[in-house]
Amino acid sequence: MRLFFIAIITVLFSFSTTSCVTRVRATPSKIVVVKKLPRAHKVVYVKGQRYYTWNGKRYRKTNKGYVVVRY
């Protein structure tokens, strides 16, 4: 009987120490800043916002240059 109680306490303790929470590590995104756009760029408006497109990538103007965006 004593062995049975020890087994139950061990099982309960092992369930209480495990967690269902998983850790998620966010990797920083790769931000590409271009100081000057090529001459062949095109201006595109999407939902009233101005974007610049060139070579299949879209850019948005910021204070530091042009940033590659996905929309």
GROMACS elastic network, one bead per residue, 0.5 to 0.9 nm:
[ bonds ]
;  ai    aj funct       b0    kb
    1     4     6  0.50784   500
    1     5     6  0.65372   500
    1     6     6  0.87829   500
    2     5     6  0.52653   500
    2     6     6  0.63021   500
    2     7     6  0.86599   500
    3     6     6  0.50678   500
    3     7     6  0.61275   500
    3     8     6  0.86775   500
    4     7     6  0.50994   500
    4     8     6  0.62683   500
    4     9     6  0.86830   500
    5     8     6  0.50639   500
    5     9     6  0.60833   500
    5    10     6  0.84490   500
    6     9     6  0.51528   500
    6    10     6  0.60525   500
    6    11     6  0.86118   500
    7    10     6  0.50914   500
    7    11     6  0.62142   500
    7    12     6  0.86662   500
    8    11     6  0.51425   500
    8    12     6  0.61415   500
    8    13     6  0.84916   500
    9    12     6  0.51281   500
    9    13     6  0.59806   500
    9    14     6  0.84968   500
   10    13     6  0.51358   500
   10    14     6  0.61092   500
   10    15     6  0.86798   500
   11    14     6  0.51633   500
   11    15     6  0.63070   500
   11    16     6  0.87156   500
   12    15     6  0.52016   500
   12    16     6  0.62309   500
   12    17     6  0.88172   500
   13    16     6  0.51176   500
   13    17     6  0.63385   500
   13    18     6  0.89164   500
   14    17     6  0.53754   500
   14    18     6  0.65712   500
   15    18     6  0.55055   500
   15    19     6  0.81322   500
   16    19     6  0.76184   500
   18    21     6  0.89812   500
   19    22     6  0.80460   500
   26    29     6  0.88399   500
   28    31     6  0.88656   500
   31    67     6  0.70300   500
   31    68     6  0.70918   500
   31    69     6  0.87537   500
   32    66     6  0.81554   500
   32    67     6  0.57396   500
   32    68     6  0.58332   500
   32    69     6  0.89307   500
   33    59     6  0.89496   500
   33    64     6  0.74157   500
   33    65     6  0.59875   500
   33    66     6  0.54274   500
   33    68     6  0.68904   500
   34    37     6  0.67911   500
   34    59     6  0.86742   500
   34    64     6  0.83720   500
   34    65     6  0.55547   500
   34    67     6  0.63827   500
   34    68     6  0.81144   500
   35    64     6  0.71046   500
   35    66     6  0.61877   500
   35    67     6  0.89265   500
   36    65     6  0.68136   500
   36    66     6  0.72223   500
   37    40     6  0.82803   500
   37    41     6  0.68023   500
   37    52     6  0.84022   500
   37    54     6  0.82955   500
   37    59     6  0.88710   500
   37    65     6  0.87911   500
   37    66     6  0.74511   500
   38    41     6  0.58091   500
   38    54     6  0.76907   500
   39    42     6  0.87931   500
   40    54     6  0.70407   500
   41    52     6  0.63916   500
   41    53     6  0.56042   500
   41    55     6  0.81822   500
   42    51     6  0.84099   500
   42    52     6  0.55988   500
   42    53     6  0.52068   500
   42    54     6  0.64757   500
   43    50     6  0.68454   500
   43    51     6  0.58907   500
   43    53     6  0.63584   500
   44    49     6  0.82153   500
   44    50     6  0.58988   500
   44    51     6  0.51234   500
   44    52     6  0.59154   500
   44    53     6  0.69231   500
   44    58     6  0.88154   500
   45    48     6  0.57230   500
   45    49     6  0.53268   500
   45    51     6  0.59830   500
   45    52     6  0.85236   500
   46    49     6  0.52260   500
   46    50     6  0.66144   500
   46    51     6  0.73052   500
   46    71     6  0.88799   500
   47    50     6  0.85553   500
   49    60     6  0.89185   500
   50    60     6  0.71941   500
   50    61     6  0.83896   500
   51    58     6  0.63173   500
   51    59     6  0.56206   500
   51    60     6  0.51838   500
   51    61     6  0.75646   500
   51    69     6  0.88406   500
   52    57     6  0.83146   500
   52    58     6  0.55627   500
   52    60     6  0.63681   500
   52    61     6  0.80741   500
   52    66     6  0.86410   500
   53    56     6  0.66042   500
   53    57     6  0.55970   500
   53    59     6  0.61242   500
   53    60     6  0.89881   500
   54    57     6  0.55852   500
   54    58     6  0.66343   500
   54    59     6  0.82201   500
   55    58     6  0.84533   500
   57    68     6  0.67953   500
   57    69     6  0.76982   500
   57    70     6  0.82609   500
   58    67     6  0.82339   500
   58    68     6  0.56974   500
   58    69     6  0.57100   500
   58    70     6  0.69848   500
   58    71     6  0.86113   500
   59    66     6  0.56775   500
   59    67     6  0.51601   500
   59    69     6  0.55734   500
   59    70     6  0.85143   500
   60    65     6  0.84251   500
   60    66     6  0.53642   500
   60    67     6  0.53132   500
   60    68     6  0.65962   500
   60    69     6  0.66832   500
   61    64     6  0.81904   500
   61    65     6  0.60353   500
   61    67     6  0.65203   500
   62    65     6  0.52614   500
   62    66     6  0.57292   500
   62    67     6  0.69689   500
   63    66     6  0.81408   500
   64    67     6  0.85303   500
